[in-house]
């Protein structure tokens, strides 16, 4: 038994925003109330701290199997736990690709062995992520996949995506779309505009993302079936999703902290830690993404945690790989850049980092409720700290926030009633 005393419970889903206790028995929430007691229970005094539903990151690259020199399931889940996450969903662009039951079993078994947080595999839409033949989604679902995506690569063929959306819906698998129209890329490596021109770098037009966002919303609308748009980064994408929702399209979307905290100017003097895909955009786009978070257009905040070895980043900007790590800075960035300035409430932030992802993936998680697994995040939103990537649990250190002062220190997570 575990008794969490005096914590400020925060859960928009269940109307919780007050100091109360939580009693945990057999890994599940048994009672919520004031002045609880239980003989023989381990007591955790959460006075002065907030207790939230365990955070869920539905877009993470653990790189395992195949690229363990960047990250592996142990280091990645340790980073997740350090950042306050009790669950992550990992993308399939590993080696081998997550397109068969054996790889899914390996990921689930290894995560259970490490025991730092729950790991939900996302399987590939197409075999080998080649964009041609659909995977055996029924088998993948039965093995434990919670969604399908070719993240890292767009599904170039509209016909293949249409069949994927129809097929996946038969098994209750969300389709997560990585939106890039590759024929418009033109060798771009950062956002198209003045900054790219001044650095002599080829630009990536917002249309690269927006054309594909539009295509997949139209397909979903035509089929009357859901689609989830990954990591939106532009004003246009936000508006396309917003208008789709208004028309009744079953479209959801996510964004990442870097798209509401950084602009293309972070590239500075060719800083490859600011090179990512989609690229960092303009201040106008940042403002639009914040507005989309505020008005509910954005359903989930994710990290797109993308670890890379230092040698893959310490290259000419054009040659360096895309991506940054984000598990250990996501909650603090949300608190510092969204909650503290008054854009959204703390309850709203926690919802988009817990219940929001859980609903999209169909998980019974993301809320503080009697009978649910006792997966919780304990943190202080008012405690300041300085980001120090040298102390990160992740194997990789490709983070543009090193040295930044942020609010929101994570103290512990509780996983199935066990304090981590």
C-alpha beads as a LAMMPS data file, in Angstrom:
LAMMPS data file: protein, C-alpha beads

420 atoms
419 bonds

1 atom types
1 bond types

-500.0 500.0 xlo xhi
-500.0 500.0 ylo yhi
-500.0 500.0 zlo zhi

Masses

1 110.0

Atoms # bond

1 1 1 0.000 0.000 0.000
2 1 1 1.044 3.566 -0.678
3 1 1 -0.473 6.686 0.836
4 1 1 0.317 9.974 -0.888
5 1 1 -0.450 12.754 1.568
6 1 1 -1.039 16.489 1.151
7 1 1 -0.405 16.703 -2.587
8 1 1 -2.164 19.250 -4.773
9 1 1 -4.058 16.985 -7.173
10 1 1 -4.401 18.378 -10.687
11 1 1 -6.608 16.530 -13.186
12 1 1 -8.915 18.496 -15.475
13 1 1 -10.611 15.306 -16.627
14 1 1 -11.977 14.626 -13.154
15 1 1 -12.293 18.189 -11.906
16 1 1 -9.415 17.912 -9.437
17 1 1 -7.486 21.048 -8.477
18 1 1 -7.090 20.885 -4.717
19 1 1 -5.011 19.407 -1.900
20 1 1 -6.027 15.818 -1.157
21 1 1 -4.618 12.368 -0.410
22 1 1 -4.450 9.268 -2.585
23 1 1 -4.493 5.711 -1.236
24 1 1 -3.019 3.059 -3.499
25 1 1 -3.649 -0.668 -3.090
26 1 1 -2.353 -3.437 -5.359
27 1 1 -1.038 -0.900 -7.847
28 1 1 -4.392 0.841 -8.309
29 1 1 -5.947 4.005 -6.913
30 1 1 -8.214 2.819 -4.110
31 1 1 -9.361 6.074 -2.542
32 1 1 -9.094 9.832 -3.074
33 1 1 -9.969 12.252 -0.288
34 1 1 -8.852 14.471 2.584
35 1 1 -7.304 13.131 5.765
36 1 1 -6.874 9.556 4.559
37 1 1 -5.000 7.010 6.669
38 1 1 -4.065 3.357 6.296
39 1 1 -2.243 1.087 8.702
40 1 1 0.990 -0.292 7.309
41 1 1 1.016 1.898 4.211
42 1 1 4.178 3.507 2.872
43 1 1 3.620 7.266 3.230
44 1 1 4.796 9.794 0.654
45 1 1 4.421 13.370 1.875
46 1 1 3.707 15.491 -1.213
47 1 1 3.166 18.734 0.699
48 1 1 4.047 21.710 -1.488
49 1 1 4.010 19.580 -4.632
50 1 1 1.501 18.800 -7.353
51 1 1 0.311 15.280 -8.090
52 1 1 -0.828 14.773 -11.681
53 1 1 -1.903 11.805 -13.775
54 1 1 1.194 10.067 -15.093
55 1 1 2.393 11.932 -18.170
56 1 1 2.158 10.104 -21.512
57 1 1 4.389 10.954 -24.481
58 1 1 2.836 9.470 -27.594
59 1 1 5.734 10.321 -29.913
60 1 1 9.181 9.091 -28.874
61 1 1 12.120 7.517 -30.689
62 1 1 13.832 4.968 -28.434
63 1 1 16.119 3.799 -31.300
64 1 1 16.021 0.240 -29.988
65 1 1 16.469 -2.204 -31.725
66 1 1 19.245 -1.316 -34.116
67 1 1 20.511 2.120 -33.105
68 1 1 21.382 1.541 -29.466
69 1 1 24.454 3.767 -29.786
70 1 1 22.019 6.729 -29.864
71 1 1 19.534 5.486 -27.249
72 1 1 18.129 2.215 -25.971
73 1 1 15.008 1.213 -24.099
74 1 1 16.727 1.479 -20.736
75 1 1 18.291 4.927 -21.235
76 1 1 15.211 6.240 -23.028
77 1 1 12.782 5.136 -20.340
78 1 1 15.074 6.455 -17.611
79 1 1 14.990 9.817 -19.390
80 1 1 11.210 9.542 -19.616
81 1 1 10.883 8.831 -15.902
82 1 1 13.194 11.724 -15.081
83 1 1 10.935 13.982 -17.125
84 1 1 7.796 12.827 -15.315
85 1 1 6.487 10.336 -17.869
86 1 1 4.945 7.056 -16.783
87 1 1 4.302 5.943 -20.372
88 1 1 5.723 6.550 -23.831
89 1 1 4.718 5.330 -27.275
90 1 1 7.737 4.582 -29.445
91 1 1 7.991 5.082 -33.195
92 1 1 8.781 2.221 -35.608
93 1 1 11.790 3.580 -37.531
94 1 1 14.199 1.168 -35.868
95 1 1 16.347 -1.561 -37.434
96 1 1 14.587 -3.865 -38.043
97 1 1 11.477 -1.756 -38.543
98 1 1 8.593 -2.387 -36.130
99 1 1 6.497 -4.174 -38.757
100 1 1 6.219 -7.635 -37.204
101 1 1 5.198 -9.287 -33.936
102 1 1 8.735 -10.304 -32.937
103 1 1 10.006 -6.718 -32.722
104 1 1 6.920 -5.600 -30.799
105 1 1 7.409 -8.447 -28.321
106 1 1 11.074 -7.492 -27.866
107 1 1 10.185 -3.852 -27.103
108 1 1 7.436 -4.732 -24.623
109 1 1 9.506 -7.402 -22.854
110 1 1 12.592 -5.204 -22.596
111 1 1 10.603 -2.248 -21.249
112 1 1 8.956 -4.473 -18.646
113 1 1 12.376 -5.792 -17.638
114 1 1 13.757 -2.263 -17.146
115 1 1 10.599 -1.162 -15.320
116 1 1 11.005 2.613 -15.483
117 1 1 7.836 3.405 -17.432
118 1 1 5.307 1.734 -19.697
119 1 1 6.225 1.494 -23.366
120 1 1 3.591 1.191 -26.079
121 1 1 4.971 0.267 -29.509
122 1 1 3.717 2.087 -32.591
123 1 1 3.997 -0.195 -35.619
124 1 1 4.722 0.776 -39.217
125 1 1 1.942 1.543 -41.691
126 1 1 3.841 -0.112 -44.540
127 1 1 6.256 -3.015 -44.590
128 1 1 9.797 -1.774 -44.096
129 1 1 8.358 1.766 -44.066
130 1 1 8.728 1.690 -47.848
131 1 1 5.328 3.226 -48.496
132 1 1 4.111 0.361 -50.639
133 1 1 2.548 -2.698 -48.974
134 1 1 0.457 -2.380 -45.808
135 1 1 1.613 -4.224 -42.711
136 1 1 -0.409 -7.037 -41.112
137 1 1 -2.191 -4.689 -38.750
138 1 1 -4.379 -7.334 -37.102
139 1 1 -1.270 -9.252 -36.014
140 1 1 0.471 -6.077 -34.901
141 1 1 -2.541 -5.034 -32.834
142 1 1 -2.777 -8.434 -31.159
143 1 1 0.946 -8.273 -30.360
144 1 1 0.551 -4.954 -28.541
145 1 1 0.829 -2.120 -31.079
146 1 1 -1.297 0.890 -30.116
147 1 1 -1.085 2.822 -33.407
148 1 1 0.539 2.749 -36.840
149 1 1 2.832 5.311 -38.434
150 1 1 5.681 5.547 -40.914
151 1 1 7.020 8.461 -38.854
152 1 1 10.261 9.784 -40.240
153 1 1 8.912 9.138 -43.718
154 1 1 5.670 10.313 -45.294
155 1 1 3.317 7.832 -46.931
156 1 1 3.757 9.361 -50.383
157 1 1 0.834 7.652 -52.081
158 1 1 -2.602 9.003 -51.248
159 1 1 -4.080 5.648 -52.268
160 1 1 -1.888 3.779 -49.804
161 1 1 -2.813 6.216 -47.041
162 1 1 -6.500 5.850 -47.857
163 1 1 -6.257 2.058 -47.631
164 1 1 -4.228 2.344 -44.412
165 1 1 -6.855 4.523 -42.733
166 1 1 -9.628 2.107 -43.740
167 1 1 -7.683 -1.033 -42.755
168 1 1 -6.355 0.321 -39.441
169 1 1 -9.835 1.430 -38.385
170 1 1 -10.995 -2.193 -38.503
171 1 1 -8.672 -2.923 -35.565
172 1 1 -9.057 0.340 -33.665
173 1 1 -5.532 1.456 -34.571
174 1 1 -4.993 5.214 -34.904
175 1 1 -3.055 6.245 -38.014
176 1 1 -0.366 8.828 -37.231
177 1 1 0.675 10.802 -40.304
178 1 1 4.128 12.282 -40.828
179 1 1 3.240 15.092 -43.218
180 1 1 5.789 15.955 -45.895
181 1 1 5.238 16.394 -49.609
182 1 1 8.732 15.323 -50.661
183 1 1 8.434 16.675 -54.198
184 1 1 8.388 20.179 -52.670
185 1 1 11.452 19.666 -50.433
186 1 1 14.002 20.831 -53.025
187 1 1 16.941 19.891 -50.785
188 1 1 15.829 22.189 -47.968
189 1 1 17.432 21.893 -44.531
190 1 1 15.707 24.635 -42.500
191 1 1 12.673 26.895 -42.722
192 1 1 12.394 28.905 -45.923
193 1 1 12.855 32.621 -45.362
194 1 1 15.255 35.428 -44.534
195 1 1 17.278 33.443 -41.985
196 1 1 17.929 30.565 -44.383
197 1 1 18.875 32.989 -47.146
198 1 1 21.254 34.919 -44.881
199 1 1 22.961 31.656 -43.889
200 1 1 23.141 30.441 -47.472
201 1 1 21.004 27.382 -46.699
202 1 1 18.206 25.904 -48.781
203 1 1 14.771 26.486 -47.266
204 1 1 11.822 24.202 -46.589
205 1 1 8.519 25.824 -47.491
206 1 1 5.586 25.549 -45.046
207 1 1 3.738 24.058 -48.028
208 1 1 5.827 20.872 -47.659
209 1 1 3.930 20.149 -44.449
210 1 1 0.623 21.811 -45.230
211 1 1 -0.045 20.079 -48.551
212 1 1 0.173 16.668 -46.868
213 1 1 -1.836 17.777 -43.829
214 1 1 -4.556 18.881 -46.218
215 1 1 -4.435 15.613 -48.167
216 1 1 -4.822 13.416 -45.105
217 1 1 -7.606 15.517 -43.605
218 1 1 -9.495 15.264 -46.900
219 1 1 -8.982 11.480 -47.007
220 1 1 -10.204 11.150 -43.405
221 1 1 -13.204 13.347 -44.204
222 1 1 -14.070 11.322 -47.289
223 1 1 -13.855 8.027 -45.387
224 1 1 -15.478 9.290 -42.206
225 1 1 -12.549 7.784 -40.293
226 1 1 -9.951 9.234 -37.913
227 1 1 -6.415 10.397 -38.659
228 1 1 -3.836 11.906 -36.314
229 1 1 -1.422 14.531 -37.648
230 1 1 2.046 14.394 -36.111
231 1 1 4.155 17.370 -34.953
232 1 1 2.399 20.324 -36.603
233 1 1 4.698 23.333 -36.887
234 1 1 3.044 25.987 -39.086
235 1 1 0.219 28.472 -38.881
236 1 1 -1.281 26.894 -41.997
237 1 1 -1.289 23.378 -40.554
238 1 1 -2.970 24.594 -37.382
239 1 1 -5.677 26.305 -39.425
240 1 1 -6.223 23.231 -41.622
241 1 1 -6.762 21.058 -38.534
242 1 1 -8.968 23.706 -36.928
243 1 1 -11.195 23.973 -39.992
244 1 1 -11.318 20.191 -40.330
245 1 1 -12.547 19.840 -36.765
246 1 1 -15.196 22.492 -37.372
247 1 1 -16.471 20.462 -40.336
248 1 1 -16.676 17.381 -38.138
249 1 1 -13.645 15.577 -39.522
250 1 1 -12.232 13.014 -37.087
251 1 1 -8.811 14.647 -37.075
252 1 1 -6.531 15.083 -34.073
253 1 1 -3.060 16.566 -33.932
254 1 1 -0.029 17.067 -31.763
255 1 1 2.774 19.564 -31.484
256 1 1 6.108 19.685 -29.651
257 1 1 7.653 22.133 -27.177
258 1 1 10.209 23.300 -29.743
259 1 1 7.400 24.549 -31.976
260 1 1 6.007 26.829 -29.269
261 1 1 9.330 27.901 -27.723
262 1 1 11.876 28.350 -30.538
263 1 1 12.030 30.029 -33.925
264 1 1 14.301 29.547 -36.932
265 1 1 16.639 32.098 -35.383
266 1 1 17.773 29.383 -32.929
267 1 1 19.843 28.014 -35.817
268 1 1 22.037 31.063 -35.165
269 1 1 25.520 30.344 -36.427
270 1 1 24.639 26.944 -37.916
271 1 1 23.715 25.285 -34.591
272 1 1 22.797 21.723 -35.572
273 1 1 20.993 21.211 -32.257
274 1 1 18.328 23.448 -33.773
275 1 1 18.061 21.314 -36.924
276 1 1 14.898 19.229 -36.918
277 1 1 12.076 17.999 -39.104
278 1 1 9.691 19.760 -39.445
279 1 1 12.088 22.692 -39.100
280 1 1 11.783 25.497 -36.583
281 1 1 9.574 28.184 -38.100
282 1 1 8.886 31.920 -37.645
283 1 1 7.559 33.833 -34.650
284 1 1 4.221 34.055 -36.480
285 1 1 4.098 30.260 -36.581
286 1 1 5.075 29.972 -32.913
287 1 1 2.255 32.361 -31.984
288 1 1 -0.184 30.359 -34.127
289 1 1 0.833 27.069 -32.503
290 1 1 0.311 28.603 -29.050
291 1 1 -3.131 29.803 -30.157
292 1 1 -3.923 26.293 -31.441
293 1 1 -2.946 24.864 -28.059
294 1 1 -5.162 27.432 -26.321
295 1 1 -8.269 26.856 -28.439
296 1 1 -8.129 23.054 -28.414
297 1 1 -6.981 22.550 -32.003
298 1 1 -3.906 20.777 -30.601
299 1 1 -4.961 17.628 -28.746
300 1 1 -1.591 16.493 -27.403
301 1 1 1.835 17.877 -26.580
302 1 1 4.595 15.396 -27.391
303 1 1 8.377 15.523 -27.530
304 1 1 9.330 13.748 -30.782
305 1 1 12.346 12.761 -28.655
306 1 1 14.982 12.079 -31.325
307 1 1 18.382 11.154 -29.897
308 1 1 21.478 11.234 -32.104
309 1 1 25.143 10.503 -31.440
310 1 1 27.319 13.611 -31.155
311 1 1 29.170 12.653 -34.345
312 1 1 25.868 12.786 -36.260
313 1 1 25.289 16.357 -35.115
314 1 1 28.859 17.666 -35.189
315 1 1 28.791 18.068 -38.952
316 1 1 28.098 20.738 -41.552
317 1 1 24.500 21.879 -41.117
318 1 1 23.387 20.305 -44.405
319 1 1 24.783 16.905 -43.390
320 1 1 23.740 16.778 -39.721
321 1 1 20.763 14.586 -38.820
322 1 1 17.409 16.080 -37.823
323 1 1 16.043 15.975 -34.295
324 1 1 16.454 16.893 -30.643
325 1 1 15.929 15.101 -27.360
326 1 1 13.008 16.305 -25.287
327 1 1 11.844 13.938 -22.568
328 1 1 13.634 15.715 -19.727
329 1 1 12.576 19.255 -20.686
330 1 1 9.006 18.857 -21.994
331 1 1 6.977 19.492 -18.833
332 1 1 9.198 22.396 -17.667
333 1 1 8.997 24.036 -21.111
334 1 1 5.223 23.751 -21.039
335 1 1 5.063 25.292 -17.578
336 1 1 7.562 28.053 -18.389
337 1 1 6.337 29.032 -21.854
338 1 1 2.607 28.221 -21.709
339 1 1 1.404 28.246 -18.090
340 1 1 3.516 31.005 -16.522
341 1 1 2.692 33.551 -19.276
342 1 1 -1.009 32.706 -18.857
343 1 1 -1.659 31.099 -22.241
344 1 1 -3.227 27.999 -20.659
345 1 1 -3.819 26.664 -17.149
346 1 1 -1.665 24.021 -15.528
347 1 1 -4.665 21.693 -15.732
348 1 1 -4.859 22.226 -19.489
349 1 1 -1.146 21.469 -19.914
350 1 1 -1.369 18.277 -17.881
351 1 1 -4.442 17.210 -19.876
352 1 1 -2.596 17.601 -23.186
353 1 1 0.313 15.591 -21.777
354 1 1 -1.761 12.778 -20.238
355 1 1 -5.477 12.327 -20.928
356 1 1 -5.206 13.814 -24.431
357 1 1 -2.647 11.254 -25.676
358 1 1 -4.434 8.449 -23.793
359 1 1 -7.699 9.181 -25.616
360 1 1 -6.029 9.230 -29.027
361 1 1 -4.269 5.910 -28.375
362 1 1 -7.252 4.318 -26.643
363 1 1 -5.451 3.792 -23.326
364 1 1 -7.135 3.565 -19.928
365 1 1 -4.727 6.073 -18.462
366 1 1 -4.099 9.766 -18.007
367 1 1 -6.439 10.463 -15.095
368 1 1 -6.579 10.276 -11.314
369 1 1 -9.552 7.998 -10.757
370 1 1 -10.446 5.206 -8.348
371 1 1 -9.821 1.856 -10.000
372 1 1 -7.226 3.125 -12.462
373 1 1 -3.565 2.140 -12.352
374 1 1 -1.680 4.325 -9.887
375 1 1 0.503 6.036 -12.498
376 1 1 1.258 9.527 -11.218
377 1 1 3.681 12.419 -11.675
378 1 1 4.848 14.462 -8.670
379 1 1 6.388 17.863 -9.403
380 1 1 6.718 21.475 -8.282
381 1 1 5.650 23.920 -11.011
382 1 1 7.194 26.863 -9.185
383 1 1 10.673 25.452 -8.602
384 1 1 13.318 26.871 -10.924
385 1 1 16.282 24.938 -12.276
386 1 1 18.919 25.280 -14.979
387 1 1 18.979 22.751 -17.796
388 1 1 22.220 20.754 -17.705
389 1 1 22.400 18.210 -20.512
390 1 1 25.462 16.584 -18.954
391 1 1 23.154 15.269 -16.223
392 1 1 20.502 13.900 -18.585
393 1 1 19.625 10.220 -18.478
394 1 1 19.462 10.043 -22.270
395 1 1 22.552 8.704 -24.042
396 1 1 22.378 11.610 -26.473
397 1 1 22.790 15.290 -25.666
398 1 1 21.365 17.009 -28.761
399 1 1 19.369 19.640 -26.890
400 1 1 19.119 23.368 -27.722
401 1 1 17.914 24.254 -24.196
402 1 1 21.204 23.622 -22.363
403 1 1 21.790 26.366 -19.799
404 1 1 18.216 27.696 -19.944
405 1 1 16.385 28.478 -16.694
406 1 1 13.022 26.741 -16.495
407 1 1 10.204 26.238 -14.003
408 1 1 8.855 22.832 -13.095
409 1 1 11.038 20.368 -11.247
410 1 1 9.933 16.729 -11.376
411 1 1 10.458 14.880 -8.096
412 1 1 9.080 11.394 -8.652
413 1 1 6.798 9.266 -10.713
414 1 1 4.581 6.508 -9.350
415 1 1 4.263 3.474 -11.633
416 1 1 1.589 0.932 -10.746
417 1 1 1.803 2.133 -7.157
418 1 1 5.615 2.023 -6.924
419 1 1 7.513 5.291 -6.324
420 1 1 10.337 5.794 -8.843

Bonds

1 1 1 2
2 1 2 3
3 1 3 4
4 1 4 5
5 1 5 6
6 1 6 7
7 1 7 8
8 1 8 9
9 1 9 10
10 1 10 11
11 1 11 12
12 1 12 13
13 1 13 14
14 1 14 15
15 1 15 16
16 1 16 17
17 1 17 18
18 1 18 19
19 1 19 20
20 1 20 21
21 1 21 22
22 1 22 23
23 1 23 24
24 1 24 25
25 1 25 26
26 1 26 27
27 1 27 28
28 1 28 29
29 1 29 30
30 1 30 31
31 1 31 32
32 1 32 33
33 1 33 34
34 1 34 35
35 1 35 36
36 1 36 37
37 1 37 38
38 1 38 39
39 1 39 40
40 1 40 41
41 1 41 42
42 1 42 43
43 1 43 44
44 1 44 45
45 1 45 46
46 1 46 47
47 1 47 48
48 1 48 49
49 1 49 50
50 1 50 51
51 1 51 52
52 1 52 53
53 1 53 54
54 1 54 55
55 1 55 56
56 1 56 57
57 1 57 58
58 1 58 59
59 1 59 60
60 1 60 61
61 1 61 62
62 1 62 63
63 1 63 64
64 1 64 65
65 1 65 66
66 1 66 67
67 1 67 68
68 1 68 69
69 1 69 70
70 1 70 71
71 1 71 72
72 1 72 73
73 1 73 74
74 1 74 75
75 1 75 76
76 1 76 77
77 1 77 78
78 1 78 79
79 1 79 80
80 1 80 81
81 1 81 82
82 1 82 83
83 1 83 84
84 1 84 85
85 1 85 86
86 1 86 87
87 1 87 88
88 1 88 89
89 1 89 90
90 1 90 91
91 1 91 92
92 1 92 93
93 1 93 94
94 1 94 95
95 1 95 96
96 1 96 97
97 1 97 98
98 1 98 99
99 1 99 100
100 1 100 101
101 1 101 102
102 1 102 103
103 1 103 104
104 1 104 105
105 1 105 106
106 1 106 107
107 1 107 108
108 1 108 109
109 1 109 110
110 1 110 111
111 1 111 112
112 1 112 113
113 1 113 114
114 1 114 115
115 1 115 116
116 1 116 117
117 1 117 118
118 1 118 119
119 1 119 120
120 1 120 121
121 1 121 122
122 1 122 123
123 1 123 124
124 1 124 125
125 1 125 126
126 1 126 127
127 1 127 128
128 1 128 129
129 1 129 130
130 1 130 131
131 1 131 132
132 1 132 133
133 1 133 134
134 1 134 135
135 1 135 136
136 1 136 137
137 1 137 138
138 1 138 139
139 1 139 140
140 1 140 141
141 1 141 142
142 1 142 143
143 1 143 144
144 1 144 145
145 1 145 146
146 1 146 147
147 1 147 148
148 1 148 149
149 1 149 150
150 1 150 151
151 1 151 152
152 1 152 153
153 1 153 154
154 1 154 155
155 1 155 156
156 1 156 157
157 1 157 158
158 1 158 159
159 1 159 160
160 1 160 161
161 1 161 162
162 1 162 163
163 1 163 164
164 1 164 165
165 1 165 166
166 1 166 167
167 1 167 168
168 1 168 169
169 1 169 170
170 1 170 171
171 1 171 172
172 1 172 173
173 1 173 174
174 1 174 175
175 1 175 176
176 1 176 177
177 1 177 178
178 1 178 179
179 1 179 180
180 1 180 181
181 1 181 182
182 1 182 183
183 1 183 184
184 1 184 185
185 1 185 186
186 1 186 187
187 1 187 188
188 1 188 189
189 1 189 190
190 1 190 191
191 1 191 192
192 1 192 193
193 1 193 194
194 1 194 195
195 1 195 196
196 1 196 197
197 1 197 198
198 1 198 199
199 1 199 200
200 1 200 201
201 1 201 202
202 1 202 203
203 1 203 204
204 1 204 205
205 1 205 206
206 1 206 207
207 1 207 208
208 1 208 209
209 1 209 210
210 1 210 211
211 1 211 212
212 1 212 213
213 1 213 214
214 1 214 215
215 1 215 216
216 1 216 217
217 1 217 218
218 1 218 219
219 1 219 220
220 1 220 221
221 1 221 222
222 1 222 223
223 1 223 224
224 1 224 225
225 1 225 226
226 1 226 227
227 1 227 228
228 1 228 229
229 1 229 230
230 1 230 231
231 1 231 232
232 1 232 233
233 1 233 234
234 1 234 235
235 1 235 236
236 1 236 237
237 1 237 238
238 1 238 239
239 1 239 240
240 1 240 241
241 1 241 242
242 1 242 243
243 1 243 244
244 1 244 245
245 1 245 246
246 1 246 247
247 1 247 248
248 1 248 249
249 1 249 250
250 1 250 251
251 1 251 252
252 1 252 253
253 1 253 254
254 1 254 255
255 1 255 256
256 1 256 257
257 1 257 258
258 1 258 259
259 1 259 260
260 1 260 261
261 1 261 262
262 1 262 263
263 1 263 264
264 1 264 265
265 1 265 266
266 1 266 267
267 1 267 268
268 1 268 269
269 1 269 270
270 1 270 271
271 1 271 272
272 1 272 273
273 1 273 274
274 1 274 275
275 1 275 276
276 1 276 277
277 1 277 278
278 1 278 279
279 1 279 280
280 1 280 281
281 1 281 282
282 1 282 283
283 1 283 284
284 1 284 285
285 1 285 286
286 1 286 287
287 1 287 288
288 1 288 289
289 1 289 290
290 1 290 291
291 1 291 292
292 1 292 293
293 1 293 294
294 1 294 295
295 1 295 296
296 1 296 297
297 1 297 298
298 1 298 299
299 1 299 300
300 1 300 301
301 1 301 302
302 1 302 303
303 1 303 304
304 1 304 305
305 1 305 306
306 1 306 307
307 1 307 308
308 1 308 309
309 1 309 310
310 1 310 311
311 1 311 312
312 1 312 313
313 1 313 314
314 1 314 315
315 1 315 316
316 1 316 317
317 1 317 318
318 1 318 319
319 1 319 320
320 1 320 321
321 1 321 322
322 1 322 323
323 1 323 324
324 1 324 325
325 1 325 326
326 1 326 327
327 1 327 328
328 1 328 329
329 1 329 330
330 1 330 331
331 1 331 332
332 1 332 333
333 1 333 334
334 1 334 335
335 1 335 336
336 1 336 337
337 1 337 338
338 1 338 339
339 1 339 340
340 1 340 341
341 1 341 342
342 1 342 343
343 1 343 344
344 1 344 345
345 1 345 346
346 1 346 347
347 1 347 348
348 1 348 349
349 1 349 350
350 1 350 351
351 1 351 352
352 1 352 353
353 1 353 354
354 1 354 355
355 1 355 356
356 1 356 357
357 1 357 358
358 1 358 359
359 1 359 360
360 1 360 361
361 1 361 362
362 1 362 363
363 1 363 364
364 1 364 365
365 1 365 366
366 1 366 367
367 1 367 368
368 1 368 369
369 1 369 370
370 1 370 371
371 1 371 372
372 1 372 373
373 1 373 374
374 1 374 375
375 1 375 376
376 1 376 377
377 1 377 378
378 1 378 379
379 1 379 380
380 1 380 381
381 1 381 382
382 1 382 383
383 1 383 384
384 1 384 385
385 1 385 386
386 1 386 387
387 1 387 388
388 1 388 389
389 1 389 390
390 1 390 391
391 1 391 392
392 1 392 393
393 1 393 394
394 1 394 395
395 1 395 396
396 1 396 397
397 1 397 398
398 1 398 399
399 1 399 400
400 1 400 401
401 1 401 402
402 1 402 403
403 1 403 404
404 1 404 405
405 1 405 406
406 1 406 407
407 1 407 408
408 1 408 409
409 1 409 410
410 1 410 411
411 1 411 412
412 1 412 413
413 1 413 414
414 1 414 415
415 1 415 416
416 1 416 417
417 1 417 418
418 1 418 419
419 1 419 420
